[in-house]
Amino acid sequence: MPFTSPLERARRIALLKGCLRLNSIVASLPITPEQIIISWAIRLCEYEGTPADVRTIERLTGLPHASVVRNLKALHQIGSVMQFKEGRRSVQRLVKRSELPFITAFYADLYSIAMECFPELQEANKQVTGDIQKAV
């Protein structure tokens, strides 16, 4: 294993634990991982007030065009996403209905992961900042 400082190791441990927990949550959702990522990108656009067209979704997710289009079609078929025209652009929106229980549970779990990881990361950053100040 390449050398990493104890503080960097602590940061990576916190991040990896969070990623592994997130992965287990994502695996339990009733849609594919790519569909989940695309849904997240659409929701992010909605929250930020930006249009969620195919190019924007590609940029946010890093998925190729064909994957985005294929997964959007699947999300349309199950009724999770609707397409609207805004000028010449086709924009995707998540269906506005009362939030499904698995979505509410997902955000609660995500918040829990963040609350566990962030304090560990903040502590590691405080130690790094303290070490830098001592060195100066």
C-alpha positions in Angstrom: 0.0 0.0 0.0 1.4 3.4 -0.9 2.2 5.7 2.0 -0.6 7.9 3.1 -0.5 9.9 6.3 -2.7 8.9 9.2 -4.9 11.9 8.6 -5.4 11.2 4.9 -6.1 7.6 5.8 -8.8 8.8 8.3 -10.4 10.9 5.5 -10.4 8.0 3.1 -11.8 5.7 5.7 -14.7 8.1 6.4 -15.4 8.5 2.6 -15.2 4.8 1.8 -17.5 3.9 4.7 -20.0 6.4 3.4 -19.7 5.2 -0.2 -20.2 1.6 0.9 -23.3 2.5 2.9 -24.6 4.5 -0.1 -24.0 1.5 -2.4 -26.0 -0.8 -0.2 -28.9 1.7 -0.1 -28.8 2.2 -3.9 -28.8 -1.6 -4.4 -32.0 -1.8 -2.5 -33.9 0.7 -4.6 -36.4 -0.7 -7.2 -34.7 0.9 -10.3 -31.2 0.3 -11.8 -28.2 2.2 -10.6 -28.0 4.2 -13.9 -31.7 5.1 -13.6 -31.0 6.3 -10.0 -28.1 8.5 -11.1 -30.2 10.0 -13.9 -33.0 10.6 -11.5 -30.6 12.3 -9.1 -29.4 14.5 -12.0 -33.0 15.5 -12.9 -33.8 16.2 -9.3 -30.7 18.3 -8.9 -31.7 20.4 -11.9 -35.1 20.8 -10.5 -33.7 22.0 -7.1 -31.3 24.4 -8.9 -33.9 25.6 -11.3 -32.0 24.5 -14.4 -33.4 22.6 -17.3 -32.7 18.8 -17.3 -32.2 18.1 -21.0 -30.3 15.1 -22.2 -27.0 17.0 -22.6 -27.2 18.3 -19.1 -27.9 14.9 -17.7 -25.0 13.5 -19.7 -22.7 16.2 -18.3 -23.8 15.7 -14.7 -23.7 11.9 -14.7 -20.8 11.2 -17.0 -23.0 8.6 -18.8 -22.9 8.3 -22.6 -25.7 9.6 -24.7 -27.1 6.2 -25.6 -27.3 5.2 -21.9 -29.0 8.4 -20.9 -31.6 8.0 -23.7 -32.2 4.3 -23.0 -32.6 4.9 -19.2 -34.9 7.9 -19.7 -37.1 5.8 -21.9 -37.3 3.2 -19.1 -38.0 5.8 -16.5 -40.8 7.2 -18.8 -42.3 3.7 -19.2 -42.5 3.2 -15.4 -44.0 6.7 -15.0 -41.2 8.2 -13.0 -40.2 10.8 -15.5 -42.1 13.0 -18.0 -40.7 15.0 -20.9 -41.8 18.6 -21.6 -40.9 21.1 -24.3 -39.2 24.3 -23.3 -38.7 26.2 -26.5 -36.8 23.8 -28.8 -35.4 21.8 -25.9 -36.9 18.6 -24.4 -36.6 18.8 -20.7 -37.1 15.9 -18.3 -38.9 16.2 -15.0 -39.6 13.7 -12.2 -43.3 13.1 -11.9 -44.9 15.4 -9.3 -46.8 13.1 -7.0 -46.6 12.6 -3.3 -43.2 11.3 -2.5 -42.9 7.5 -2.6 -41.9 5.8 0.7 -38.7 4.4 -0.8 -37.6 8.0 -1.8 -38.3 9.4 1.6 -36.4 6.5 3.2 -33.5 7.0 0.7 -33.1 10.7 1.7 -33.2 9.8 5.4 -30.5 7.2 4.9 -28.4 9.6 2.8 -28.7 12.2 5.5 -27.6 9.6 8.1 -24.6 8.7 6.0 -23.6 12.4 5.7 -24.0 13.0 9.4 -21.7 10.1 10.2 -19.1 10.9 7.5 -18.9 14.7 7.9 -17.8 14.9 11.5 -15.0 12.4 10.8 -13.9 14.5 7.8 -14.1 17.7 9.7 -12.0 16.2 12.5 -9.3 15.1 10.0 -9.3 18.5 8.4 -8.9 20.3 11.7 -5.9 18.1 12.4 -4.4 18.8 9.0 -5.0 22.6 9.5 -3.4 22.4 13.0 -0.4 20.5 11.6 0.0 23.1 8.8 -0.2 26.0 11.3 2.4 24.4 13.5 4.8 23.9 10.6 4.5 27.7 9.7 
